[in-house]
Every structure is written in C-alpha cells, then in structure tokens.
Amino acid sequence: MTLTAPEPTLVLRGEVAGKVALVTGGSSGIGAATARSLAMQGATVVVTDVADATGEELAAELVRDGATAEYHHLDVAIAEAWEDIVASIEKRHGHVDILVNNAGIGSMGDVESETLEGWERVIAINQTGVWLGMRAAIPAMRRAGGGSIINVSSIFGVVGGFGSSVAYHAAKGAVRLMTKNAALRYAKEGIRVNSIHPGFIDTPIIAPLEGTPFEQAILDATPMGRLGQPREIGEVVAFLASDRASYITGAEFLVDGGWTAQ
C-alpha cells in the first residue's frame, strides 16, 4: 500500500495579507512550497536563491496565479548581499515582516572523512547564512513594528541521525539554538523567532533515493510510513508567520511523521 499525504480540505486565505516575506532557497522543494503557502495566504513574497532560472519561473507562476511575488538572486553566505536585499525590499515595499531562512546544502562526510572545505561550505550556508539573515532583517522588522522569523533546521539538528553528515548536523543544531537565543533577545520587540525541523521530505534532494533500499529503510523507520510533502512544511511556516502564532516564540516544530517521537 502506498501512503500519501492527504490533500487539504480547507484553503485559508488572508492569514498574512499585507505582509512582505523573504524566503531563501525558494526555487524548489520546501522553499518553493513555502513561497506558495505564503503567497496563497496573501503575502507579498520575495523568492531568493542562487538557482535563478527556476526561481524566476516560480515567481512568474505565482504572479500568474494572482499572487504578488518576485525573484532575486541571493547567496546567503555573503553579508553584503543580505544588506542589499533587505534594503531593496524596504525601498520597494516599505517593510519586511517575515523571514524564512530555508537555504541549505547537505554533506555526507563523517568526523573523519569530511574535508575542511566541505565543512566550511556547509557551515557558511546552513549556519552563518541564517545568522546573517537574522542580522539583516531584524532592524527592518524593528522599523516595521515587529515580525516573524522562521529558521528551517532539521530533525538532524535534534538527533544524531546515522553517524554521518557531521557538518550538516553541526549547522542544523546551531540553527536550533540560535533560534532560541534570538527569540529571547527580541521577544519584547515583537519579533518572534521559531524553528522548523523537517524529517524526510519528498524533494529533489531525496529523489535519487527513490526505489532504493535506503529509501525503504527511511520509510520503515518513519511511524507514518511515508515521506513528507513540501507543502506540509510550507503550511507550518505560514502558520508561524501569521498572527495566529502571536504567542509562539523560541519554539521548535518537528514535522517528521513521528521520527523523533521514537
């Protein structure tokens, strides 16, 4: 029996109407689903990535569907690029209300096999990029009177996984605690900071595993018996970005089909 995610029976619109959202790594996978969820619920969505062709295509698709969206190139590991994109959004739209730090890369090396070059690249994008994003966006959110930051970590920012991917685990674990640290610092300024920890999600990154014994092992180890769908992450992001989550900060949301409950 093939288990699939149920289609939503209710589409909520207007949850983030009037807000401006910046989504990193937004060209595909979780980032694209997040951009769609935020756009569907009324936000002006600024999709960013280094994959320009697919990012531009997504933004155009959202506009054709009646949303307000645009695409911009952004390398999250470059501090100046962050300052430029936030300043540009403020100039064009007047405010920045939502930041989704989603951009990330993987690496399979364990403690001994990981290279210094590989380690530094994973840390630069998955960890430093999140800090740079918060550093750039928080002053703009302060000027706007508040905001919501959602940092996409991983279940492997919470548990040790398979003993591999040491750089990925280190970065995603750091994102988890940076989120809590920032949440405490800015709680009284109306800036909420939360993290999402996806399990195994059906994205292009995991596509090469389809039909392999490793994919079956993942499914067998997931209590719900299936991969998550990108939109199931996007919907949680949209909730955290909305005023329905107005009393939630410093929290971590495990969206993993029950993986970490074991």
VOGU-3710 file (C-alpha; in Angstrom, 3 decimals, decimal comma):
1> mtltapeptl> 0,000/0,000/0,000  1,324/3,432/-0,933  0,743/6,070/1,698  0,335/9,649/0,516  -0,291/12,948/2,229  -3,958/13,926/2,275  -4,923/16,918/0,193  -6,015/19,913/2,281  -9,773/20,194/2,676  -9,693/23,897/3,508
11> vlrgevagkv> -7,627/26,640/1,933  -7,144/29,588/4,240  -6,565/32,940/2,591  -5,560/36,262/4,064  -3,626/34,909/7,056  -0,590/37,036/6,157  -2,275/39,612/3,920  -0,335/42,857/3,700  2,900/41,291/4,958  6,141/41,088/2,995
21> alvtggssgi> 8,019/37,794/3,190  11,587/36,952/2,186  12,189/33,245/1,500  15,699/31,908/0,940  16,383/28,753/-1,036  12,978/29,386/-2,540  13,394/27,983/-6,032  12,395/24,396/-5,286  11,434/21,879/-2,637  10,498/23,209/0,777
31> gaatarslam> 11,375/26,776/-0,199  9,070/26,776/-3,213  6,239/25,213/-1,204  6,743/27,836/1,488  6,616/30,632/-1,071  3,368/29,195/-2,443  1,798/28,868/1,004  2,665/32,434/1,959  1,537/33,787/-1,413  -1,729/31,808/-1,235
41> qgatvvvtdv> -2,429/33,420/2,113  -1,872/36,956/0,905  1,777/37,863/1,482  3,991/39,659/-0,972  6,675/37,023/-1,463  10,285/37,725/-2,368  11,747/34,433/-3,552  15,545/34,234/-3,365  18,039/31,581/-4,382  21,154/31,015/-6,473
51> adatgeelaa> 19,161/28,858/-8,921  17,937/31,816/-10,940  16,044/30,103/-13,760  13,790/28,030/-11,509  13,369/30,928/-9,087  12,210/33,270/-11,822  9,873/30,590/-13,144  8,308/30,113/-9,707  7,796/33,849/-9,185  6,192/34,141/-12,616
61> elvrdgatae> 3,922/31,190/-11,815  2,798/32,798/-8,555  2,053/36,070/-10,343  0,021/34,221/-12,987  -1,958/32,685/-10,144  -2,814/36,147/-8,856  -0,199/36,477/-6,109  2,338/39,241/-5,609  5,797/37,754/-5,979  9,251/38,482/-7,356
71> yhhldvaiae> 12,585/36,724/-7,599  16,077/37,928/-6,658  19,452/36,219/-6,650  20,854/35,820/-3,136  23,904/33,961/-1,885  23,087/33,659/1,810  26,763/33,287/2,768  27,577/36,844/1,616  26,895/39,521/4,246  26,748/42,409/1,768
81> awedivasie> 24,168/40,552/-0,319  21,908/40,310/2,709  22,197/44,012/3,444  21,408/44,813/-0,186  18,342/42,574/-0,469  16,761/43,812/2,765  17,384/47,451/1,820  15,916/46,799/-1,619  12,773/45,204/-0,179  12,259/48,070/2,243
91> krhghvdilv> 12,690/50,590/-0,572  10,198/48,836/-2,879  7,640/47,562/-0,392  8,144/49,702/2,715  8,707/46,927/5,238  9,945/43,405/5,899  7,637/41,307/8,075  8,605/37,670/7,525  11,956/35,971/7,017  12,169/32,277/6,178
101> nnagigsmgd> 15,766/31,062/6,423  15,432/27,929/4,324  18,531/27,811/2,118  20,799/24,873/2,823  23,054/22,199/1,406  23,996/18,714/2,537  27,191/16,764/3,038  27,581/13,070/3,850  31,039/13,092/5,452  31,514/11,801/8,982
111> vesetlegwe> 34,000/13,223/11,508  36,986/11,635/9,779  36,012/11,814/6,119  34,620/15,353/5,992  37,031/17,839/4,430  37,775/21,288/5,779  36,495/22,792/2,530  33,267/20,797/2,769  32,805/21,658/6,439  33,297/25,376/5,852
121> rviainqtgv> 30,872/25,477/2,919  28,092/23,697/4,827  28,588/25,923/7,864  28,693/29,059/5,703  25,349/28,356/4,046  23,398/26,393/6,654  24,549/28,214/9,784  26,267/31,517/9,031  23,671/32,300/6,380  20,905/32,029/8,965
131> wlgmraaipa> 22,720/34,390/11,327  23,404/36,875/8,516  19,745/36,769/7,529  18,533/37,476/11,038  21,128/40,212/11,466  19,994/41,954/8,294  16,248/41,508/8,768  15,813/42,327/12,455  16,500/46,087/12,141  13,973/46,252/9,299
141> mrragggsii> 11,425/44,319/11,373  12,039/46,669/14,262  11,283/49,611/11,984  8,112/47,815/10,865  6,984/47,289/14,463  7,640/43,548/14,629  7,963/40,439/12,538  8,316/36,688/12,354  11,484/34,725/11,583  11,235/31,039/10,768
151> nvssifgvvg> 14,520/29,145/10,588  14,414/25,805/8,800  16,608/23,353/10,707  16,172/19,568/10,516  15,460/16,550/12,655  19,237/16,160/12,386  19,564/19,357/14,365  17,931/17,445/17,238  19,115/13,836/16,942  22,336/12,179/15,799
161> gfgssvayha> 20,953/10,501/12,706  23,158/7,832/11,164  26,553/8,992/12,426  27,380/10,700/9,126  26,842/14,261/7,820  28,757/15,812/10,709  28,867/19,308/9,191  25,143/19,223/8,434  24,304/18,103/11,966  26,562/20,770/13,454
171> akgavrlmtk> 24,991/23,529/11,405  21,399/22,453/11,930  21,963/22,024/15,665  23,371/25,540/15,766  20,300/26,863/13,944  18,115/25,313/16,629  19,885/27,169/19,449  20,461/30,407/17,529  16,701/30,479/17,103  16,044/30,200/20,828
181> naalryakeg> 18,744/32,739/21,627  17,328/35,300/19,200  13,775/34,615/20,370  14,731/35,606/23,920  16,639/38,687/22,778  13,835/40,143/20,652  10,659/38,886/22,347  9,807/42,260/23,833  10,245/43,963/20,456  7,500/41,958/18,811
191> irvnsihpgf> 9,912/39,884/16,729  9,150/36,179/17,032  11,764/33,566/16,112  10,931/29,873/15,721  12,477/26,837/14,066  11,046/24,033/11,963  12,689/20,618/11,892  11,590/18,631/8,839  12,070/14,912/8,622  12,482/13,166/5,272
201> idtpiiaple> 10,606/15,264/2,736  9,883/14,389/-0,897  12,115/16,988/-2,534  14,659/16,904/-5,389  17,400/16,305/-2,810  15,931/12,950/-1,824  14,766/11,975/-5,325  17,911/9,900/-6,106  16,955/7,547/-3,254  13,643/6,585/-4,854
211> gtpfeqaild> 13,274/2,831/-5,103  16,496/2,098/-3,232  16,900/0,050/-0,048  17,858/3,244/1,772  14,544/4,862/0,876  12,722/1,786/2,136  14,720/1,927/5,365  13,651/5,545/5,815  10,003/4,654/5,247  10,215/1,696/7,600
221> atpmgrlgqp> 11,709/3,909/10,313  9,065/6,630/9,915  5,977/5,881/12,008  3,653/7,403/9,405  5,249/5,182/6,754  5,724/7,831/4,072  7,815/10,802/3,056  6,555/14,243/3,964  5,383/16,604/1,248  6,967/20,059/0,859
231> reigevvafl> 3,612/21,761/1,280  3,268/20,142/4,711  6,294/22,182/5,780  5,087/25,288/3,953  1,796/25,241/5,826  3,560/25,197/9,192  5,752/28,097/8,074  2,678/30,071/7,016  1,076/29,437/10,395  4,153/30,639/12,280
241> asdrasyitg> 4,327/33,725/10,069  0,720/34,626/10,835  -0,862/36,351/13,797  -2,417/33,029/14,797  1,039/32,223/16,200  1,324/35,528/18,040  2,228/33,891/21,397  4,770/31,472/19,957  8,464/32,270/20,026  11,593/30,236/20,705
251> aeflvdggwt> 9,706/27,058/19,815  10,783/24,160/17,625  8,332/22,346/15,401  9,184/18,769/14,451  7,444/17,946/11,180  8,769/14,446/10,693  5,992/11,856/10,551  6,806/10,809/14,116  10,525/10,072/13,502  11,827/11,793/16,657
261> aq> 8,991/10,525/18,856  10,600/7,064/18,908
//
